[in-house]
Amino acid sequence: MCYVYILLCDDNTLYTGWTVNLDNRIAAHNKGKASKYTRGRLPVKLVYYESFDDKIEAQKREYEIKQFSRNKKLQLIKNSHK
């Protein structure tokens, strides 16, 4: 299983990524070991994720979400909590 996720950083920015182990990846982000972007914006909070059967589909979706405007990402997050 692969996951695409969106994190809310401490500075209120959003970060999108993909992983095969969501819990470990979020823990790595919060230890400052997952990405340069989030390292200076800790702590981070998981606000959205989707699951996929394979890496290629997850990477395609990650790219798609990264092209979204901030408002479109926020709408995606909001709609997932209904």
C-alpha positions in Angstrom: 0.0 0.0 0.0 1.2 3.5 -0.9 -0.1 6.8 0.5 -0.2 10.4 -0.7 -0.5 12.8 2.2 -0.8 16.5 3.0 0.8 17.9 6.1 0.0 21.2 7.8 3.3 22.7 8.9 3.7 24.9 12.0 4.0 28.0 9.8 0.6 27.2 8.3 2.0 26.0 5.0 1.0 22.7 3.4 3.4 20.0 2.3 2.4 17.1 0.0 4.3 13.8 -0.3 4.0 10.1 -0.8 5.2 7.1 1.2 4.7 3.3 1.8 4.5 3.7 5.6 2.4 6.7 6.7 3.1 6.5 10.4 6.9 6.2 10.0 7.0 9.0 7.4 5.1 11.4 9.7 7.3 10.6 12.6 10.4 11.2 10.4 9.0 14.6 9.3 8.5 15.5 13.0 12.1 14.5 13.8 13.3 16.7 11.0 14.6 13.8 8.9 12.1 13.5 6.0 12.4 16.7 3.9 14.3 20.0 3.9 11.0 21.8 3.5 9.4 20.5 6.7 12.6 20.5 8.7 12.3 24.2 9.4 8.5 24.2 9.9 8.0 21.7 12.8 5.9 20.3 14.1 3.8 19.0 11.2 0.3 17.5 11.4 -1.3 15.0 9.0 -4.4 16.6 7.6 -5.2 14.5 4.6 -4.2 11.2 2.9 -5.2 8.8 0.1 -4.2 5.2 -0.3 -3.1 3.5 -3.5 -2.2 -0.1 -4.5 1.0 0.9 -6.3 3.8 3.4 -6.2 3.2 4.8 -9.7 -0.4 5.7 -9.0 0.6 7.4 -5.7 3.3 9.4 -7.4 1.0 10.5 -10.2 -1.6 11.7 -7.6 1.2 13.4 -5.5 2.2 15.4 -8.6 -1.4 16.2 -9.4 -2.0 17.5 -5.8 1.2 19.5 -5.9 -0.2 21.4 -8.9 -3.3 22.5 -7.0 -3.5 26.0 -5.6 -3.5 26.3 -1.8 -7.3 26.9 -1.8 -7.9 23.8 -3.8 -5.8 21.8 -1.4 -7.7 23.2 1.5 -11.0 22.3 -0.1 -9.7 18.7 -0.6 -8.8 18.6 3.1 -12.2 20.1 4.1 -14.2 17.6 1.9 -12.3 14.6 3.4 -13.6 15.4 6.9 -17.3 15.2 6.0 
